[in-house]
Amino acid sequence: MSPKDGRHDSLVLPYADTGVMSRFLREISGRYPREHILMFMDQAGWHKSRELKVPGNIELACLPPRSPELNPQEQVWDELREKFFGNRFFGSIKAVMDRLVEGLRSIESSPLAVASLTQRDWMHKVN
């Protein structure tokens, strides 16, 4: 997710671990091969694993522990929960996954909405 221009990329995968995170990083690297990507992450174990394979055009930085307010991605999750999951019953995990994909596609097709959700004033002061 890029607060500056509102780009948001995601993969829906069955679980989270070091291998899956390496796959995600490889996918993002492939989508933006000519860009240097600074990716901020929380301190989940699979984000900090020594076995994590980080492509050359991606640099990882960890947010402080227990500080979701610093992570703009949290606003994206809030938007998904509110607009796509609030007050709904799902009869199967497939229905949940289908709704998640629908929500992510909606968000990814709206860069201005992503930027408005995730930009912070202090980001504009960085040269």
C-alpha positions in Angstrom: 0.0 0.0 0.0 1.3 3.4 -0.9 -0.2 6.3 0.9 1.4 8.7 -1.5 -0.4 7.6 -4.6 -3.1 5.2 -3.2 -1.8 2.0 -4.8 -2.8 -1.1 -2.8 -1.7 -4.6 -3.6 -2.9 -7.7 -1.8 -2.9 -11.5 -2.0 -5.5 -13.6 -0.3 -3.7 -16.7 1.0 -4.8 -19.4 3.3 -2.5 -18.6 6.2 0.4 -16.4 7.3 3.9 -17.7 7.8 7.4 -16.9 6.6 7.0 -18.8 3.3 3.7 -17.0 2.5 5.3 -13.7 3.4 8.3 -14.4 1.1 5.8 -15.2 -1.7 4.0 -11.9 -1.1 7.2 -9.9 -1.2 8.3 -11.7 -4.4 4.9 -10.9 -6.0 5.1 -7.2 -5.0 8.7 -7.0 -6.2 7.6 -8.5 -9.6 4.8 -5.9 -9.9 7.2 -3.0 -9.3 10.6 -4.2 -10.6 12.0 -0.8 -11.3 11.0 0.8 -7.9 12.7 0.8 -4.6 10.0 -0.2 -2.1 10.2 0.7 1.6 7.7 -1.5 3.3 6.7 -0.9 6.9 5.4 -3.9 8.9 4.3 -4.8 12.3 6.4 -7.2 14.3 4.7 -10.4 13.5 7.1 -13.3 13.7 6.9 -14.1 10.0 7.8 -10.4 9.2 11.1 -10.7 11.2 12.1 -14.3 10.4 15.7 -15.0 9.4 14.3 -17.3 6.7 12.3 -14.5 5.1 13.4 -14.0 1.5 13.4 -10.2 0.7 13.9 -9.2 -2.9 16.6 -6.7 -3.7 14.2 -3.9 -4.5 12.4 -4.1 -1.2 13.6 -2.7 2.1 11.7 -3.7 5.3 11.2 -1.5 8.4 9.4 -2.5 11.5 6.9 -0.3 13.3 7.2 -0.2 17.1 5.3 -3.0 18.9 1.7 -2.5 19.9 1.3 0.7 17.8 -1.5 0.0 15.2 -2.2 3.8 15.1 1.1 4.2 13.2 0.2 1.6 10.5 -1.9 3.2 7.7 -2.9 -0.4 6.6 -5.1 -0.5 9.7 -7.4 2.1 8.2 -7.8 -0.1 5.1 -8.8 -3.0 7.3 -11.3 -0.8 9.1 -12.8 0.2 5.8 -13.1 -3.4 4.7 -14.7 -4.4 8.0 -17.2 -1.6 7.9 -18.2 -1.7 4.3 -17.9 -5.4 3.4 -18.3 -7.3 6.7 -20.4 -5.3 9.1 -23.7 -6.8 10.3 -23.5 -9.8 7.9 -23.9 -13.5 8.2 -21.7 -15.8 6.1 -22.8 -19.3 5.6 -19.3 -20.6 4.7 -15.7 -19.7 4.7 -15.9 -19.5 0.9 -18.5 -16.8 1.3 -16.2 -14.9 3.6 -13.2 -15.2 1.2 -15.4 -14.2 -1.8 -16.5 -11.1 0.1 -12.9 -10.3 1.1 -11.8 -10.5 -2.5 -14.6 -8.3 -3.5 -13.7 -5.7 -0.9 -10.0 -5.8 -1.8 -10.8 -5.3 -5.5 -13.0 -2.4 -4.6 -10.2 -0.8 -2.5 -7.5 -1.5 -5.1 -9.6 0.2 -7.8 -9.9 3.4 -5.8 -6.5 4.9 -5.4 -7.9 8.3 -4.2 -9.9 6.5 -1.5 -6.8 4.6 -0.3 -4.7 7.8 -0.3 -7.3 9.7 1.7 -7.6 6.8 4.2 -3.8 6.3 4.7 -2.0 9.6 4.1 -0.7 11.5 7.2 0.4 15.1 7.3 3.9 14.2 8.5 4.4 12.1 5.3 4.4 15.2 3.2 7.2 16.8 5.2 9.7 14.1 4.3 12.0 15.1 1.4 
